Amino acid sequence: MDKSDVTLERMRTFVRVAERGNLTAVARELGTGQSTVTRHLSELEEAVGAPLLSRTTRRVAMTEEGSRYYDQCVQILRLVEQAGEELRDTRGAPAGTIRVSCTAALGVLHITRLLLAFQARYPDIRIDLSLTDERIDLVKEGVDIAIRLGPLTDSSMKLHPLGESTRLLVAAPAYLAAYGRPEKPGDLAGYNVIRMSNVAGSETLTLMGPDGRTHAVPVTGNLRVDHGLAAREAFRAGRGIGPTHRWLVDDLLESGELEPLLPDHALTPTPLNMLIVPERAKVARVRLLIDYLAQEASALPGID
């Protein structure tokens, strides 16, 4: 074989096997037989002159050469896909798929609603939404746009600030009736505080008072969660007090199911950003969604 045998079909098969780690699963996904998948891999390895995958009876893993080749294949396949999409975008109404990743609780409570409204405007655009609080490799996962809370360090992506997410302390009226209302930051040490296990420094509550003084209070509690919606339900059930984003509990504050605490003290807000794969920002439908989210996100509760 020569380099002309490095076909896009074989490259796609290799990428999916590398990602899934299972030949049978990829064969099912591609609607073909496992023997065809195996043949594609063997032909590709022969064409490039290097072993790309290590196969055992239980799993398939990339070799060192395969790992380097995988990154290049992902970029090549995305460029091929993008070239076709840009051409289609110039020939009619926006159509095709946009892949979006979003912080889980924010996605459930607010971003999904925005995406549905966007699709009502552009019914030929498909949305592939992934909800996760983990920081993912956008290019490797095939994501076009990611919406993330907190500081970001990936300088290879375009960063579009959406605002800052206001945070506040809350508790249910029943909990306050049973244990009393804190009057000053130091009182917080005596309460059951619901903490986030995936947020660094959640053992300390840091507040700024109206005089500009900072108060750092060590806190404890009998419940730690790794999902905002779980914290929301714990507050609602009267299990303790704690810090939260306003967008997470705005409706519960309006209904009176939760109450703000120490309203004259402020928690540090959290940046809300949109990360965009630079090449994908050139695709018309992706650009439409970027502009739409940038406009609509500012209207979300507690986003300044």
ZADO-1210 file (C-alpha; in nm, 4 decimals, padded with zeros to 6 digits):
<atoms>
<atom x="00.0000" y="00.0000" z="00.0000" code="MET" pos="1"/>
<atom x="00.1015" y="00.3670" z="-00.0406" code="ASP" pos="2"/>
<atom x="-00.0118" y="00.6919" z="00.1169" code="LYS" pos="3"/>
<atom x="-00.3108" y="00.7124" z="-00.1184" code="SER" pos="4"/>
<atom x="-00.4613" y="00.4295" z="00.0844" code="ASP" pos="5"/>
<atom x="-00.5012" y="00.6633" z="00.3831" code="VAL" pos="6"/>
<atom x="-00.8691" y="00.7247" z="00.3145" code="THR" pos="7"/>
<atom x="-01.1147" y="00.9334" z="00.5151" code="LEU" pos="8"/>
<atom x="-01.3270" y="00.6241" z="00.5749" code="GLU" pos="9"/>
<atom x="-01.0364" y="00.4362" z="00.7332" code="ARG" pos="10"/>
<atom x="-00.9394" y="00.7438" z="00.9302" code="MET" pos="11"/>
<atom x="-01.2947" y="00.7801" z="01.0683" code="ARG" pos="12"/>
<atom x="-01.2982" y="00.4153" z="01.1687" code="THR" pos="13"/>
<atom x="-00.9673" y="00.4523" z="01.3512" code="PHE" pos="14"/>
<atom x="-01.0864" y="00.7653" z="01.5355" code="VAL" pos="15"/>
<atom x="-01.4079" y="00.6012" z="01.6536" code="ARG" pos="16"/>
<atom x="-01.2266" y="00.2844" z="01.7701" code="VAL" pos="17"/>
<atom x="-00.9712" y="00.4984" z="01.9539" code="ALA" pos="18"/>
<atom x="-01.2529" y="00.6857" z="02.1276" code="GLU" pos="19"/>
<atom x="-01.4781" y="00.3892" z="02.2030" code="ARG" pos="20"/>
<atom x="-01.2063" y="00.1300" z="02.2713" code="GLY" pos="21"/>
<atom x="-01.4331" y="-00.1422" z="02.1375" code="ASN" pos="22"/>
<atom x="-01.4471" y="-00.2856" z="01.7852" code="LEU" pos="23"/>
<atom x="-01.7936" y="-00.4342" z="01.8252" code="THR" pos="24"/>
<atom x="-01.9425" y="-00.1057" z="01.9463" code="ALA" pos="25"/>
<atom x="-01.7920" y="00.0850" z="01.6535" code="VAL" pos="26"/>
<atom x="-01.9128" y="-00.1739" z="01.4022" code="ALA" pos="27"/>
<atom x="-02.2645" y="-00.1397" z="01.5430" code="ARG" pos="28"/>
<atom x="-02.2389" y="00.2398" z="01.5326" code="GLU" pos="29"/>
<atom x="-02.1208" y="00.2423" z="01.1701" code="LEU" pos="30"/>
<atom x="-02.3726" y="-00.0199" z="01.0617" code="GLY" pos="31"/>
<atom x="-02.1087" y="-00.2623" z="00.9377" code="THR" pos="32"/>
<atom x="-01.9455" y="-00.5874" z="01.0423" code="GLY" pos="33"/>
<atom x="-01.6580" y="-00.6166" z="01.2881" code="GLN" pos="34"/>
<atom x="-01.4473" y="-00.7748" z="01.0150" code="SER" pos="35"/>
<atom x="-01.4824" y="-00.4552" z="00.8090" code="THR" pos="36"/>
<atom x="-01.3706" y="-00.2424" z="01.1035" code="VAL" pos="37"/>
<atom x="-01.0710" y="-00.4706" z="01.1584" code="THR" pos="38"/>
<atom x="-00.9815" y="-00.4537" z="00.7898" code="ARG" pos="39"/>
<atom x="-01.0008" y="-00.0723" z="00.7853" code="HIS" pos="40"/>
<atom x="-00.7634" y="-00.0563" z="01.0815" code="LEU" pos="41"/>
<atom x="-00.5172" y="-00.3037" z="00.9342" code="SER" pos="42"/>
<atom x="-00.5168" y="-00.1251" z="00.5982" code="GLU" pos="43"/>
<atom x="-00.4608" y="00.2118" z="00.7655" code="LEU" pos="44"/>
<atom x="-00.1736" y="00.0795" z="00.9778" code="GLU" pos="45"/>
<atom x="-00.0149" y="-00.0730" z="00.6696" code="GLU" pos="46"/>
<atom x="-00.0549" y="00.2537" z="00.4780" code="ALA" pos="47"/>
<atom x="00.1070" y="00.4696" z="00.7482" code="VAL" pos="48"/>
<atom x="00.3675" y="00.2092" z="00.8339" code="GLY" pos="49"/>
<atom x="00.3130" y="00.2073" z="01.2086" code="ALA" pos="50"/>
<atom x="00.0979" y="00.0220" z="01.4643" code="PRO" pos="51"/>
<atom x="-00.1799" y="00.2563" z="01.5780" code="LEU" pos="52"/>
<atom x="-00.3729" y="00.0344" z="01.8174" code="LEU" pos="53"/>
<atom x="-00.2831" y="-00.2314" z="02.0696" code="SER" pos="54"/>
<atom x="-00.5471" y="-00.5059" z="02.0749" code="ARG" pos="55"/>
<atom x="-00.6107" y="-00.7539" z="02.3542" code="THR" pos="56"/>
<atom x="-00.9039" y="-00.9837" z="02.4202" code="THR" pos="57"/>
<atom x="-01.0583" y="-00.7246" z="02.6531" code="ARG" pos="58"/>
<atom x="-00.9756" y="-00.3823" z="02.5175" code="ARG" pos="59"/>
<atom x="-00.8266" y="-00.1718" z="02.2419" code="VAL" pos="60"/>
<atom x="-00.5805" y="00.1046" z="02.3279" code="ALA" pos="61"/>
<atom x="-00.3787" y="00.3499" z="02.1220" code="MET" pos="62"/>
<atom x="-00.0058" y="00.3046" z="02.0850" code="THR" pos="63"/>
<atom x="00.2233" y="00.6045" z="02.1272" code="GLU" pos="64"/>
<atom x="00.2229" y="00.6474" z="01.7480" code="GLU" pos="65"/>
<atom x="-00.1535" y="00.6038" z="01.7419" code="GLY" pos="66"/>
<atom x="-00.2063" y="00.8757" z="02.0019" code="SER" pos="67"/>
<atom x="-00.0100" y="01.1281" z="01.7951" code="ARG" pos="68"/>
<atom x="-00.1846" y="01.0197" z="01.4753" code="TYR" pos="69"/>
<atom x="-00.5280" y="01.0400" z="01.6416" code="TYR" pos="70"/>
<atom x="-00.4894" y="01.4115" z="01.7208" code="ASP" pos="71"/>
<atom x="-00.4021" y="01.4841" z="01.3570" code="GLN" pos="72"/>
<atom x="-00.6898" y="01.2704" z="01.2277" code="CYS" pos="73"/>
<atom x="-00.9435" y="01.4553" z="01.4433" code="VAL" pos="74"/>
<atom x="-00.8284" y="01.7878" z="01.3024" code="GLN" pos="75"/>
<atom x="-00.8314" y="01.6605" z="00.9430" code="ILE" pos="76"/>
<atom x="-01.1812" y="01.5145" z="00.9741" code="LEU" pos="77"/>
<atom x="-01.3128" y="01.8344" z="01.1337" code="ARG" pos="78"/>
<atom x="-01.1652" y="02.0421" z="00.8493" code="LEU" pos="79"/>
<atom x="-01.3264" y="01.8148" z="00.5894" code="VAL" pos="80"/>
<atom x="-01.6601" y="01.8397" z="00.7713" code="GLU" pos="81"/>
<atom x="-01.6258" y="02.2167" z="00.8042" code="GLN" pos="82"/>
<atom x="-01.5473" y="02.2640" z="00.4334" code="ALA" pos="83"/>
<atom x="-01.8705" y="02.0909" z="00.3369" code="GLY" pos="84"/>
<atom x="-02.0705" y="02.2769" z="00.5994" code="GLU" pos="85"/>
<atom x="-01.9449" y="02.6180" z="00.4921" code="GLU" pos="86"/>
<atom x="-02.0422" y="02.5378" z="00.1344" code="LEU" pos="87"/>
<atom x="-02.3919" y="02.4268" z="00.2399" code="ARG" pos="88"/>
<atom x="-02.4310" y="02.7385" z="00.4548" code="ASP" pos="89"/>
<atom x="-02.4001" y="02.9571" z="00.1447" code="THR" pos="90"/>
<atom x="-02.6737" y="02.7730" z="-00.0441" code="ARG" pos="91"/>
<atom x="-02.9826" y="02.8233" z="00.1703" code="GLY" pos="92"/>
<atom x="-03.1243" y="02.8457" z="00.5213" code="ALA" pos="93"/>
<atom x="-02.8834" y="02.7551" z="00.8042" code="PRO" pos="94"/>
<atom x="-02.8776" y="02.3801" z="00.8568" code="ALA" pos="95"/>
<atom x="-02.6596" y="02.1115" z="01.0101" code="GLY" pos="96"/>
<atom x="-02.5421" y="02.0188" z="01.3590" code="THR" pos="97"/>
<atom x="-02.3965" y="02.2369" z="01.6334" code="ILE" pos="98"/>
<atom x="-02.2336" y="02.0566" z="01.9249" code="ARG" pos="99"/>
<atom x="-02.2649" y="02.2391" z="02.2573" code="VAL" pos="100"/>
<atom x="-02.1187" y="02.1543" z="02.5978" code="SER" pos="101"/>
<atom x="-02.2507" y="02.3282" z="02.9078" code="CYS" pos="102"/>
<atom x="-02.2128" y="02.3279" z="03.2849" code="THR" pos="103"/>
<atom x="-02.4745" y="02.0749" z="03.3945" code="ALA" pos="104"/>
<atom x="-02.7114" y="02.2649" z="03.6276" code="ALA" pos="105"/>
<atom x="-02.7013" y="02.5812" z="03.4175" code="LEU" pos="106"/>
<atom x="-02.7773" y="02.3740" z="03.1105" code="GLY" pos="107"/>
<atom x="-03.0777" y="02.2040" z="03.2675" code="VAL" pos="108"/>
<atom x="-03.2337" y="02.5176" z="03.4186" code="LEU" pos="109"/>
<atom x="-03.1613" y="02.7783" z="03.1529" code="HIS" pos="110"/>
<atom x="-02.9452" y="02.6976" z="02.8496" code="ILE" pos="111"/>
<atom x="-03.1677" y="02.4156" z="02.7218" code="THR" pos="112"/>
<atom x="-03.4587" y="02.6613" z="02.7105" code="ARG" pos="113"/>
<atom x="-03.2490" y="02.9082" z="02.5123" code="LEU" pos="114"/>
<atom x="-03.1423" y="02.6389" z="02.2659" code="LEU" pos="115"/>
<atom x="-03.5036" y="02.5345" z="02.2100" code="LEU" pos="116"/>
<atom x="-03.5947" y="02.8953" z="02.1313" code="ALA" pos="117"/>
<atom x="-03.2982" y="02.9139" z="01.8922" code="PHE" pos="118"/>
<atom x="-03.4169" y="02.6010" z="01.7117" code="GLN" pos="119"/>
<atom x="-03.7646" y="02.7525" z="01.6811" code="ALA" pos="120"/>
<atom x="-03.6014" y="03.0274" z="01.4740" code="ARG" pos="121"/>
<atom x="-03.3827" y="02.7873" z="01.2763" code="TYR" pos="122"/>
<atom x="-03.5655" y="02.4520" z="01.2579" code="PRO" pos="123"/>
<atom x="-03.3097" y="02.2972" z="01.0206" code="ASP" pos="124"/>
<atom x="-03.0279" y="02.3318" z="01.2745" code="ILE" pos="125"/>
<atom x="-02.9682" y="02.0281" z="01.4944" code="ARG" pos="126"/>
<atom x="-02.8297" y="02.0751" z="01.8464" code="ILE" pos="127"/>
<atom x="-02.6159" y="01.8099" z="02.0161" code="ASP" pos="128"/>
<atom x="-02.6072" y="01.9196" z="02.3822" code="LEU" pos="129"/>
<atom x="-02.3717" y="01.7616" z="02.6375" code="SER" pos="130"/>
<atom x="-02.4119" y="01.8554" z="03.0048" code="LEU" pos="131"/>
<atom x="-02.1018" y="01.8130" z="03.2200" code="THR" pos="132"/>
<atom x="-01.9083" y="02.0002" z="03.4859" code="ASP" pos="133"/>
<atom x="-01.5806" y="01.8459" z="03.3690" code="GLU" pos="134"/>
<atom x="-01.3369" y="02.0463" z="03.1573" code="ARG" pos="135"/>
<atom x="-01.3168" y="01.8634" z="02.8261" code="ILE" pos="136"/>
<atom x="-01.0982" y="01.8868" z="02.5164" code="ASP" pos="137"/>
<atom x="-01.3349" y="02.0618" z="02.2766" code="LEU" pos="138"/>
<atom x="-01.1523" y="01.9533" z="01.9616" code="VAL" pos="139"/>
<atom x="-01.1152" y="01.5904" z="02.0673" code="LYS" pos="140"/>
<atom x="-01.4806" y="01.5685" z="02.1754" code="GLU" pos="141"/>
<atom x="-01.6028" y="01.7399" z="01.8572" code="GLY" pos="142"/>
<atom x="-01.7623" y="02.0306" z="02.0476" code="VAL" pos="143"/>
<atom x="-01.8178" y="02.3671" z="01.8773" code="ASP" pos="144"/>
<atom x="-01.9175" y="02.5812" z="02.1776" code="ILE" pos="145"/>
<atom x="-01.8708" y="02.5296" z="02.5521" code="ALA" pos="146"/>
<atom x="-02.0361" y="02.7356" z="02.8269" code="ILE" pos="147"/>
<atom x="-01.8361" y="02.7245" z="03.1474" code="ARG" pos="148"/>
<atom x="-01.8363" y="02.8778" z="03.4955" code="LEU" pos="149"/>
<atom x="-01.5077" y="02.9752" z="03.6558" code="GLY" pos="150"/>
<atom x="-01.1657" y="03.0867" z="03.5317" code="PRO" pos="151"/>
<atom x="-01.0452" y="02.9290" z="03.2060" code="LEU" pos="152"/>
<atom x="-00.6905" y="02.8676" z="03.0896" code="THR" pos="153"/>
<atom x="-00.7267" y="02.7121" z="02.7416" code="ASP" pos="154"/>
<atom x="-00.5611" y="02.9802" z="02.5280" code="SER" pos="155"/>
<atom x="-00.6146" y="02.7831" z="02.2065" code="SER" pos="156"/>
<atom x="-00.9892" y="02.8575" z="02.2143" code="MET" pos="157"/>
<atom x="-01.1723" y="03.1826" z="02.1433" code="LYS" pos="158"/>
<atom x="-01.3098" y="03.3147" z="02.4715" code="LEU" pos="159"/>
<atom x="-01.6286" y="03.5200" z="02.4782" code="HIS" pos="160"/>
<atom x="-01.7172" y="03.6512" z="02.8274" code="PRO" pos="161"/>
<atom x="-02.0908" y="03.6269" z="02.8987" code="LEU" pos="162"/>
<atom x="-02.0821" y="03.8046" z="03.2335" code="GLY" pos="163"/>
<atom x="-02.0332" y="03.7297" z="03.6001" code="GLU" pos="164"/>
<atom x="-02.2577" y="03.4983" z="03.7992" code="SER" pos="165"/>
<atom x="-02.3777" y="03.6513" z="04.1269" code="THR" pos="166"/>
<atom x="-02.3520" y="03.4237" z="04.4317" code="ARG" pos="167"/>
<atom x="-02.5325" y="03.4509" z="04.7634" code="LEU" pos="168"/>
<atom x="-02.6002" y="03.2610" z="05.0852" code="LEU" pos="169"/>
<atom x="-02.9405" y="03.0939" z="05.1171" code="VAL" pos="170"/>
<atom x="-03.1443" y="02.8741" z="05.3496" code="ALA" pos="171"/>
<atom x="-03.5004" y="02.7472" z="05.3770" code="ALA" pos="172"/>
<atom x="-03.7363" y="02.9226" z="05.6230" code="PRO" pos="173"/>
<atom x="-03.7845" y="02.5935" z="05.8109" code="ALA" pos="174"/>
<atom x="-03.4107" y="02.5590" z="05.8706" code="TYR" pos="175"/>
<atom x="-03.3867" y="02.9182" z="05.9938" code="LEU" pos="176"/>
<atom x="-03.6856" y="02.8670" z="06.2213" code="ALA" pos="177"/>
<atom x="-03.5126" y="02.5671" z="06.3786" code="ALA" pos="178"/>
<atom x="-03.1573" y="02.7021" z="06.4065" code="TYR" pos="179"/>
<atom x="-03.1879" y="03.0802" z="06.3884" code="GLY" pos="180"/>
<atom x="-03.0646" y="03.3328" z="06.1369" code="ARG" pos="181"/>
<atom x="-02.6930" y="03.4267" z="06.1241" code="PRO" pos="182"/>
<atom x="-02.6347" y="03.7940" z="06.2035" code="GLU" pos="183"/>
<atom x="-02.2660" y="03.8232" z="06.1129" code="LYS" pos="184"/>
<atom x="-02.0120" y="03.6186" z="05.9093" code="PRO" pos="185"/>
<atom x="-01.8581" y="03.4578" z="06.2180" code="GLY" pos="186"/>
<atom x="-02.1947" y="03.2981" z="06.3018" code="ASP" pos="187"/>
<atom x="-02.1721" y="03.0777" z="05.9902" code="LEU" pos="188"/>
<atom x="-01.9238" y="02.8445" z="06.1597" code="ALA" pos="189"/>
<atom x="-02.2069" y="02.7137" z="06.3775" code="GLY" pos="190"/>
<atom x="-02.4356" y="02.6060" z="06.0925" code="TYR" pos="191"/>
<atom x="-02.4630" y="02.2967" z="05.8780" code="ASN" pos="192"/>
<atom x="-02.3217" y="02.4186" z="05.5450" code="VAL" pos="193"/>
<atom x="-02.3952" y="02.2305" z="05.2242" code="ILE" pos="194"/>
<atom x="-02.0710" y="02.2254" z="05.0267" code="ARG" pos="195"/>
<atom x="-01.9674" y="02.1434" z="04.6710" code="MET" pos="196"/>
<atom x="-01.7074" y="01.8675" z="04.6503" code="SER" pos="197"/>
<atom x="-01.5970" y="01.9773" z="04.3015" code="ASN" pos="198"/>
<atom x="-01.5307" y="02.3392" z="04.4038" code="VAL" pos="199"/>
<atom x="-01.1877" y="02.4164" z="04.5483" code="ALA" pos="200"/>
<atom x="-01.1903" y="02.5867" z="04.8873" code="GLY" pos="201"/>
<atom x="-01.5511" y="02.5027" z="04.9764" code="SER" pos="202"/>
<atom x="-01.4404" y="02.4472" z="05.3400" code="GLU" pos="203"/>
<atom x="-01.4118" y="02.8247" z="05.3755" code="THR" pos="204"/>
<atom x="-01.6739" y="03.0902" z="05.3110" code="LEU" pos="205"/>
<atom x="-01.5231" y="03.4234" z="05.2107" code="THR" pos="206"/>
<atom x="-01.7475" y="03.7303" z="05.2247" code="LEU" pos="207"/>
<atom x="-01.6884" y="04.1001" z="05.1784" code="MET" pos="208"/>
<atom x="-01.8698" y="04.3291" z="05.4180" code="GLY" pos="209"/>
<atom x="-02.0233" y="04.6695" z="05.3431" code="PRO" pos="210"/>
<atom x="-01.7094" y="04.8326" z="05.4895" code="ASP" pos="211"/>
<atom x="-01.4873" y="04.6475" z="05.2383" code="GLY" pos="212"/>
<atom x="-01.3448" y="04.4081" z="05.4981" code="ARG" pos="213"/>
<atom x="-01.3052" y="04.0436" z="05.3957" code="THR" pos="214"/>
<atom x="-01.4248" y="03.7690" z="05.6284" code="HIS" pos="215"/>
<atom x="-01.2973" y="03.4114" z="05.5786" code="ALA" pos="216"/>
<atom x="-01.4996" y="03.1653" z="05.7866" code="VAL" pos="217"/>
<atom x="-01.4153" y="02.7925" z="05.8119" code="PRO" pos="218"/>
<atom x="-01.7352" y="02.5881" z="05.7764" code="VAL" pos="219"/>
<atom x="-01.8416" y="02.2265" z="05.8086" code="THR" pos="220"/>
<atom x="-02.1482" y="02.0218" z="05.7210" code="GLY" pos="221"/>
<atom x="-02.2777" y="01.6693" z="05.6855" code="ASN" pos="222"/>
<atom x="-02.3496" y="01.6887" z="05.3116" code="LEU" pos="223"/>
<atom x="-02.1206" y="01.7462" z="05.0146" code="ARG" pos="224"/>
<atom x="-02.2462" y="01.7179" z="04.6577" code="VAL" pos="225"/>
<atom x="-02.0891" y="01.7478" z="04.3140" code="ASP" pos="226"/>
<atom x="-02.3915" y="01.8806" z="04.1267" code="HIS" pos="227"/>
<atom x="-02.5700" y="02.2137" z="04.1593" code="GLY" pos="228"/>
<atom x="-02.9157" y="02.0582" z="04.1305" code="LEU" pos="229"/>
<atom x="-02.8421" y="01.8341" z="04.4299" code="ALA" pos="230"/>
<atom x="-02.7407" y="02.1401" z="04.6345" code="ALA" pos="231"/>
<atom x="-03.0604" y="02.3156" z="04.5242" code="ARG" pos="232"/>
<atom x="-03.2742" y="02.0279" z="04.6526" code="GLU" pos="233"/>
<atom x="-03.0821" y="02.0102" z="04.9810" code="ALA" pos="234"/>
<atom x="-03.1385" y="02.3828" z="05.0446" code="PHE" pos="235"/>
<atom x="-03.5032" y="02.3424" z="04.9526" code="ARG" pos="236"/>
<atom x="-03.5434" y="02.0490" z="05.1932" code="ALA" pos="237"/>
<atom x="-03.4078" y="02.2558" z="05.4826" code="GLY" pos="238"/>
<atom x="-03.0922" y="02.0507" z="05.5284" code="ARG" pos="239"/>
<atom x="-02.8606" y="02.3469" z="05.5776" code="GLY" pos="240"/>
<atom x="-02.7360" y="02.6801" z="05.4517" code="ILE" pos="241"/>
<atom x="-02.4779" y="02.7516" z="05.1840" code="GLY" pos="242"/>
<atom x="-02.3507" y="02.9589" z="04.8935" code="PRO" pos="243"/>
<atom x="-02.5147" y="02.9261" z="04.5541" code="THR" pos="244"/>
<atom x="-02.5502" y="03.0984" z="04.2184" code="HIS" pos="245"/>
<atom x="-02.8577" y="03.3181" z="04.1898" code="ARG" pos="246"/>
<atom x="-02.9587" y="03.1539" z="03.8589" code="TRP" pos="247"/>
<atom x="-02.9726" y="02.8211" z="04.0427" code="LEU" pos="248"/>
<atom x="-03.2294" y="02.9324" z="04.3017" code="VAL" pos="249"/>
<atom x="-03.3891" y="03.2510" z="04.1673" code="ASP" pos="250"/>
<atom x="-03.7333" y="03.0909" z="04.1364" code="ASP" pos="251"/>
<atom x="-03.7110" y="02.9511" z="04.4912" code="LEU" pos="252"/>
<atom x="-03.6222" y="03.2953" z="04.6252" code="LEU" pos="253"/>
<atom x="-03.9220" y="03.4472" z="04.4453" code="GLU" pos="254"/>
<atom x="-04.1585" y="03.1813" z="04.5817" code="SER" pos="255"/>
<atom x="-04.0241" y="03.2167" z="04.9353" code="GLY" pos="256"/>
<atom x="-03.8985" y="02.8574" z="04.9521" code="GLU" pos="257"/>
<atom x="-03.5505" y="02.9983" z="05.0155" code="LEU" pos="258"/>
<atom x="-03.4340" y="03.3203" z="05.1797" code="GLU" pos="259"/>
<atom x="-03.1098" y="03.5169" z="05.1321" code="PRO" pos="260"/>
<atom x="-02.8730" y="03.5444" z="05.4296" code="LEU" pos="261"/>
<atom x="-02.6407" y="03.8309" z="05.5266" code="LEU" pos="262"/>
<atom x="-02.7613" y="04.0409" z="05.2308" code="PRO" pos="263"/>
<atom x="-02.5158" y="04.3205" z="05.3117" code="ASP" pos="264"/>
<atom x="-02.2206" y="04.0838" z="05.2621" code="HIS" pos="265"/>
<atom x="-02.1092" y="03.9727" z="04.9164" code="ALA" pos="266"/>
<atom x="-01.9606" y="03.6489" z="04.7869" code="LEU" pos="267"/>
<atom x="-01.7102" y="03.6686" z="04.5042" code="THR" pos="268"/>
<atom x="-01.8929" y="03.6351" z="04.1685" code="PRO" pos="269"/>
<atom x="-01.7913" y="03.3651" z="03.9210" code="THR" pos="270"/>
<atom x="-01.7025" y="03.4367" z="03.5560" code="PRO" pos="271"/>
<atom x="-01.9360" y="03.2863" z="03.2946" code="LEU" pos="272"/>
<atom x="-01.7668" y="03.2347" z="02.9593" code="ASN" pos="273"/>
<atom x="-01.8291" y="03.0853" z="02.6194" code="MET" pos="274"/>
<atom x="-01.5387" y="02.8892" z="02.4689" code="LEU" pos="275"/>
<atom x="-01.5399" y="02.8509" z="02.0914" code="ILE" pos="276"/>
<atom x="-01.3259" y="02.6342" z="01.8655" code="VAL" pos="277"/>
<atom x="-01.1715" y="02.9050" z="01.6413" code="PRO" pos="278"/>
<atom x="-01.2256" y="02.7224" z="01.3112" code="GLU" pos="279"/>
<atom x="-01.5891" y="02.6524" z="01.3952" code="ARG" pos="280"/>
<atom x="-01.6643" y="03.0199" z="01.4588" code="ALA" pos="281"/>
<atom x="-01.6416" y="03.0700" z="01.0817" code="LYS" pos="282"/>
<atom x="-01.9356" y="02.8374" z="01.0158" code="VAL" pos="283"/>
<atom x="-02.2515" y="03.0455" z="00.9667" code="ALA" pos="284"/>
<atom x="-02.4850" y="02.8458" z="01.1908" code="ARG" pos="285"/>
<atom x="-02.2278" y="02.8345" z="01.4723" code="VAL" pos="286"/>
<atom x="-02.1827" y="03.2100" z="01.4428" code="ARG" pos="287"/>
<atom x="-02.5603" y="03.2527" z="01.4690" code="LEU" pos="288"/>
<atom x="-02.5703" y="03.0559" z="01.7934" code="LEU" pos="289"/>
<atom x="-02.2694" y="03.2402" z="01.9365" code="ILE" pos="290"/>
<atom x="-02.4381" y="03.5760" z="01.8779" code="ASP" pos="291"/>
<atom x="-02.7707" y="03.4486" z="02.0111" code="TYR" pos="292"/>
<atom x="-02.6241" y="03.3092" z="02.3343" code="LEU" pos="293"/>
<atom x="-02.4142" y="03.6215" z="02.3897" code="ALA" pos="294"/>
<atom x="-02.7323" y="03.8302" z="02.3748" code="GLN" pos="295"/>
<atom x="-02.9646" y="03.6039" z="02.5723" code="GLU" pos="296"/>
<atom x="-02.7243" y="03.5011" z="02.8504" code="ALA" pos="297"/>
<atom x="-02.7189" y="03.8557" z="02.9869" code="SER" pos="298"/>
<atom x="-03.0894" y="03.8212" z="03.0707" code="ALA" pos="299"/>
<atom x="-03.0391" y="03.5142" z="03.2895" code="LEU" pos="300"/>
<atom x="-03.1034" y="03.5645" z="03.6621" code="PRO" pos="301"/>
<atom x="-02.7941" y="03.6883" z="03.8447" code="GLY" pos="302"/>
<atom x="-02.5733" y="03.7295" z="03.5373" code="ILE" pos="303"/>
<atom x="-02.4156" y="04.0766" z="03.5441" code="ASP" pos="304"/>
</atoms>
